[in-house]
Each structure stands twice: as C-alpha cells, then as structure tokens.
Amino acid sequence: MSTAAEAQAELDALRAQNTKEEQEARAALAAMQADLHDVQEAAKALEEEKRELCLYLDHGRTGAPPADQHTTLLDQDLRVLVDCDDSRCC
C-alpha cells in the first residue's frame, strides 16, 4: 500500500512542478508579448518619422512647401546638414 501512496505523492509533486513551470512560461510569454507591442509601436513611430523626413527632403529638392508644417528635432538637425551654405559646402 505504501507504493501507491508514494506514487500519489510523486504525482502530486509533478503536478505542482508542472503548474509552477506553466505559470513561469505564461509570465515569460506575457513579457515577450509586451516587448513585441513596444517594438511594433516604436516601428510605427519610426515609419512616421521616415515619412516626414521623406516629405521634407522632397521639399528641399522640388522647392514645394512641406506637406506637414510640424518640425521635429531630427528634422531641424537634418536641415542644418541638407540646407548648407554654398561657401561651406564642397
């Protein structure tokens, strides 16, 4: 009879270990999903910034006013590099 009790105790221990591992895996999955969401949001922001920069740089080539008057810090920095004085360029 003791072997049945030992087997039951081992089964209970394995179930507890399985439950603990499952909870850890679910927590890791939730953290990865949160990280993925953050990366997707950052990618969207970068795509928008890229779109704005392309519009601005096209404005520099065509002379047309920019489609969006919003000027970002990065846009201001690029302006210094792109719109240089001829006496200082090449």
C-alpha positions in Angstrom: 0.0 0.0 0.0 2.9 2.3 0.6 3.9 2.2 -3.0 0.5 3.6 -4.0 0.9 6.4 -1.5 4.5 7.1 -2.8 3.2 7.1 -6.4 0.5 9.5 -5.4 2.9 11.8 -3.6 5.2 11.7 -6.7 2.3 12.5 -8.9 1.2 15.4 -6.7 4.8 16.8 -6.7 5.0 16.5 -10.5 1.6 18.3 -10.9 2.8 21.1 -8.6 6.1 21.4 -10.6 4.1 21.4 -13.9 1.8 24.2 -12.6 4.8 26.3 -11.5 6.5 25.8 -14.8 3.3 26.7 -16.7 2.9 29.9 -14.7 6.5 30.9 -15.4 6.1 30.2 -19.1 2.9 32.2 -19.2 4.6 35.1 -17.4 7.5 34.9 -19.9 5.1 34.9 -22.8 3.2 37.9 -21.4 6.6 39.8 -21.1 7.5 38.8 -24.7 4.1 40.0 -26.0 4.6 43.3 -24.1 8.1 43.7 -25.7 6.7 42.9 -29.1 4.0 45.5 -28.7 6.6 48.1 -27.7 8.7 47.2 -30.7 5.7 47.5 -33.0 4.9 50.9 -31.6 8.5 52.0 -32.0 8.4 50.8 -35.6 5.3 52.7 -36.3 6.8 55.9 -34.8 10.0 55.4 -37.0 7.9 54.8 -40.1 6.0 58.1 -39.4 9.4 59.9 -38.8 10.7 58.4 -42.1 7.6 59.6 -43.9 8.0 63.1 -42.5 11.7 63.2 -43.4 11.0 62.0 -46.9 8.4 64.7 -47.3 10.9 67.3 -46.0 13.7 66.1 -48.2 11.5 66.0 -51.3 10.6 69.6 -50.4 14.3 70.5 -50.5 14.6 69.1 -54.0 11.4 70.4 -55.5 11.1 73.7 -53.7 7.4 72.9 -52.8 6.3 73.7 -49.3 6.3 70.7 -46.9 3.0 68.8 -46.6 3.3 69.0 -42.8 4.5 72.1 -41.1 5.3 70.1 -37.9 9.1 70.3 -37.4 10.7 67.7 -35.2 14.1 67.9 -33.5 15.5 65.4 -36.0 14.1 67.5 -38.9 15.8 70.6 -37.5 19.1 68.7 -37.3 18.8 67.4 -40.8 18.0 70.9 -42.1 21.5 72.1 -41.0 23.1 69.2 -42.9 20.9 69.5 -46.0 20.5 73.2 -46.4 24.1 74.2 -46.2 25.6 77.4 -47.4 27.4 77.1 -50.8 30.5 78.7 -49.3 30.8 76.0 -46.7 29.8 73.1 -49.0 32.0 71.2 -51.4 
